[in-house]
Amino acid sequence: MSFRNKGLPASSWYTATAHPSPRLPALRGAQKAQVCVIGAGYTGLGAALELASKGVSVIVLEAATVGSGASGRNGGQVHPGQRRDQAWIEQILGPEDAKGLWQMAQDARANLADLIKRYGIDCDFKPGLIHARHRPGGEATDLRDIDHMAKAYGYDQISLISRDHLAEDLGTDVYYGGTCDHGGGHLHPLNLALGMARAARAAGAQIFEHSRALGWAKTAKGMRVKTAMGEVVCDQLILTGDGYIDGLSPAIDAQVMPINNFVLATAPLGDLADQIIQSDMAVADSRFVVNYFRKSADGRLLFGGGENYSPWYPANLTAFVRRHMLKIYPNLIHHPITHAWGGALGITMTRVPFVRQITPGVVAAAGYSGQGVMLAPYFGKILARASLGEMSGLDLLSRLPTPPFPGGKLLRWPALVAGLSWYALRDRL
Ligand SMILES: Cc1cc2nc3c(=O)[nH]c(=O)nc-3n(C[C@H](O)[C@H](O)[C@H](O)COP(=O)(O)OP(=O)(O)OC[C@H]3O[C@@H](n4cnc5c(N)ncnc54)[C@H](O)[C@@H]3O)c2cc1C
């Protein structure tokens, strides 16, 4: 498991194209703050920015470096909405909560746009997200969903794409049509995280890198968080960490577990750039193990595909992801791959995020199940507000069910591997 917290992967195209940012000191000695945030990914940085902007003293402890978790490694795809579709949420929580959660997701979308604009975060945002069907059929369901979203939520950003149109746009005929959500998009994920950290620090947040929180406890003076070389005494604690958090809360360990997902970057596409994704949107397909791809600002194909359910990465990452890419773009067989990397993401049994008050004074968000680029910065804001006593957003999110994985922390792996591998196998049938 040692790969998980070693900082940004040197083999990542994001690392290679990150804007320069200062290395931050490790925590030494005892410090005090009103709020301590664990983890400097989108959630922790979103929380820190919100708190510091309100004049609250906040310390962020980061085990490795800013954005070195999933926030600096992901596919960069901006998915509107909650992780599960509205029909599922309506069934589970009823129409009123479903409307509240939809509004929250819209607020998260506006928050992301505002972050980029207000703090001048240069992260190559481009609009549009295509969902491509990998099996025949499904058009009637898509039309029903489009109609439902327009009528029940007034959301009219989704349109149907025919098979021919999709083939022309993507430069591959493997898909059977799909939809385009004009409210989605894609961006450079690490530059978003670094920009958020810059904004949070400018507002007064202190961020310590290489400062893993080893544990926390309630004391008569408030909360005490220990690192190898120091400690933070605080009134409130915010736990983030998604697929990288481990051992800080039995509730998170039981309900969130990490899996690995992988991405590659090709060399610039040259003449092929005009044929591959002409619309320059992000694309995600309908497989259980989703293939997701888009073009980078410098004209490469960034392709995410394949995951594994072990603490270890595959030995040859490039080959592991490339075989998925070649099924979509066989014409790239001789095209060089320049970068390949992976990251861990937290999933829950129901694939909705785990957002909870763990105990009075301690709130947490993790388990975005692969969809945190848009939600996580805003959920950080919701955690910040909860630690200042404004609980409505947290209460609503807490109603999303995230039952524990069967088998507990030690025995959950075999059950998960069997379950997920079966679904992944179905993609190939
Ligand atoms: C390969 C991959 C592709 C993805 N693609 C997409 C996508 O295209 N679109 C999308 O919406 N989502 C995607 N995701 C998911 C998305 O990246 C995450 O949901 C999101 O980044 C979660 O942000 P976070 O801040 O909660 O966690 P992270 O970004 O993982 O940050 C957690 C941080 O906490 C730190 N930490 C953990 N434990 C401690 C501790 N004890 N002390 C101090 N620090 C600690 C870690 O070092 C890490 O920096 C992808 C994820 C991966 C891995």
Ligand as a Chemical Component Dictionary entry (heavy atoms), coordinates in Angstrom:
data_LIG
# 
_chem_comp.id                   LIG 
_chem_comp.type                 NON-POLYMER 
_chem_comp.pdbx_formal_charge   0 
_chem_comp.three_letter_code    LIG 
# 
loop_
_chem_comp_atom.comp_id 
_chem_comp_atom.atom_id 
_chem_comp_atom.alt_atom_id 
_chem_comp_atom.type_symbol 
_chem_comp_atom.charge 
_chem_comp_atom.model_Cartn_x 
_chem_comp_atom.model_Cartn_y 
_chem_comp_atom.model_Cartn_z 
_chem_comp_atom.pdbx_ordinal 
LIG C1  C1  C 0 -7.646  7.998  -11.612 1  
LIG C2  C2  C 0 -8.841  8.772  -11.119 2  
LIG C3  C3  C 0 -9.683  9.361  -12.045 3  
LIG C4  C4  C 0 -10.782 10.114 -11.608 4  
LIG N1  N1  N 0 -11.520 10.772 -12.555 5  
LIG C5  C5  C 0 -12.501 11.616 -12.145 6  
LIG C6  C6  C 0 -13.172 12.412 -13.108 7  
LIG O1  O1  O 0 -12.850 12.414 -14.302 8  
LIG N2  N2  N 0 -14.191 13.201 -12.674 9  
LIG C7  C7  C 0 -14.545 13.263 -11.350 10 
LIG O2  O2  O 0 -15.496 13.988 -11.013 11 
LIG N3  N3  N 0 -13.872 12.554 -10.398 12 
LIG C8  C8  C 0 -12.847 11.748 -10.772 13 
LIG N4  N4  N 0 -12.145 11.056 -9.828  14 
LIG C9  C9  C 0 -12.495 11.236 -8.404  15 
LIG C10 C10 C 0 -11.998 12.578 -7.836  16 
LIG O3  O3  O 0 -10.664 12.774 -8.205  17 
LIG C11 C11 C 0 -12.156 12.574 -6.313  18 
LIG O4  O4  O 0 -13.510 12.335 -6.014  19 
LIG C12 C12 C 0 -11.735 13.869 -5.650  20 
LIG O5  O5  O 0 -10.471 14.285 -6.086  21 
LIG C13 C13 C 0 -11.757 13.706 -4.125  22 
LIG O6  O6  O 0 -11.149 14.824 -3.527  23 
LIG P1  P1  P 0 -10.753 14.731 -1.998  24 
LIG O7  O7  O 0 -10.168 16.027 -1.624  25 
LIG O8  O8  O 0 -11.922 14.275 -1.215  26 
LIG O9  O9  O 0 -9.672  13.565 -1.916  27 
LIG P2  P2  P 0 -8.193  13.489 -2.511  28 
LIG O10 O10 O 0 -7.993  14.403 -3.641  29 
LIG O11 O11 O 0 -7.880  12.061 -2.726  30 
LIG O12 O12 O 0 -7.305  14.099 -1.358  31 
LIG C14 C14 C 0 -7.141  13.473 -0.137  32 
LIG C15 C15 C 0 -5.862  14.017 0.507   33 
LIG O13 O13 O 0 -5.865  13.633 1.884   34 
LIG C16 C16 C 0 -4.541  13.329 2.220   35 
LIG N5  N5  N 0 -4.578  12.486 3.427   36 
LIG C17 C17 C 0 -5.122  11.248 3.571   37 
LIG N6  N6  N 0 -4.944  10.806 4.831   38 
LIG C18 C18 C 0 -4.297  11.807 5.501   39 
LIG C19 C19 C 0 -3.837  11.946 6.836   40 
LIG N7  N7  N 0 -3.991  10.982 7.742   41 
LIG N8  N8  N 0 -3.199  13.094 7.180   42 
LIG C20 C20 C 0 -3.034  14.091 6.288   43 
LIG N9  N9  N 0 -3.446  13.999 4.984   44 
LIG C21 C21 C 0 -4.075  12.874 4.611   45 
LIG C22 C22 C 0 -3.981  12.631 0.994   46 
LIG O14 O14 O 0 -2.566  12.666 0.966   47 
LIG C23 C23 C 0 -4.624  13.435 -0.126  48 
LIG O15 O15 O 0 -3.813  14.497 -0.589  49 
LIG C24 C24 C 0 -11.058 10.259 -10.210 50 
LIG C25 C25 C 0 -10.214 9.667  -9.284  51 
LIG C26 C26 C 0 -9.106  8.937  -9.722  52 
LIG C27 C27 C 0 -8.179  8.326  -8.707  53 
# 
loop_
_chem_comp_bond.comp_id 
_chem_comp_bond.atom_id_1 
_chem_comp_bond.atom_id_2 
_chem_comp_bond.value_order 
_chem_comp_bond.pdbx_ordinal 
LIG C1  C2  SING 1  
LIG C2  C3  SING 2  
LIG C2  C26 DOUB 3  
LIG C3  C4  DOUB 4  
LIG C4  N1  SING 5  
LIG C4  C24 SING 6  
LIG N1  C5  DOUB 7  
LIG C5  C6  SING 8  
LIG C5  C8  SING 9  
LIG C6  O1  DOUB 10 
LIG C6  N2  SING 11 
LIG N2  C7  SING 12 
LIG C7  O2  DOUB 13 
LIG C7  N3  SING 14 
LIG N3  C8  DOUB 15 
LIG C8  N4  SING 16 
LIG N4  C9  SING 17 
LIG N4  C24 SING 18 
LIG C9  C10 SING 19 
LIG C10 O3  SING 20 
LIG C10 C11 SING 21 
LIG C11 O4  SING 22 
LIG C11 C12 SING 23 
LIG C12 O5  SING 24 
LIG C12 C13 SING 25 
LIG C13 O6  SING 26 
LIG O6  P1  SING 27 
LIG P1  O7  DOUB 28 
LIG P1  O8  SING 29 
LIG P1  O9  SING 30 
LIG O9  P2  SING 31 
LIG P2  O10 DOUB 32 
LIG P2  O11 SING 33 
LIG P2  O12 SING 34 
LIG O12 C14 SING 35 
LIG C14 C15 SING 36 
LIG C15 O13 SING 37 
LIG C15 C23 SING 38 
LIG O13 C16 SING 39 
LIG C16 N5  SING 40 
LIG C16 C22 SING 41 
LIG N5  C17 SING 42 
LIG N5  C21 SING 43 
LIG C17 N6  DOUB 44 
LIG N6  C18 SING 45 
LIG C18 C19 SING 46 
LIG C18 C21 DOUB 47 
LIG C19 N7  SING 48 
LIG C19 N8  DOUB 49 
LIG N8  C20 SING 50 
LIG C20 N9  DOUB 51 
LIG N9  C21 SING 52 
LIG C22 O14 SING 53 
LIG C22 C23 SING 54 
LIG C23 O15 SING 55 
LIG C24 C25 DOUB 56 
LIG C25 C26 SING 57 
LIG C26 C27 SING 58 
# 
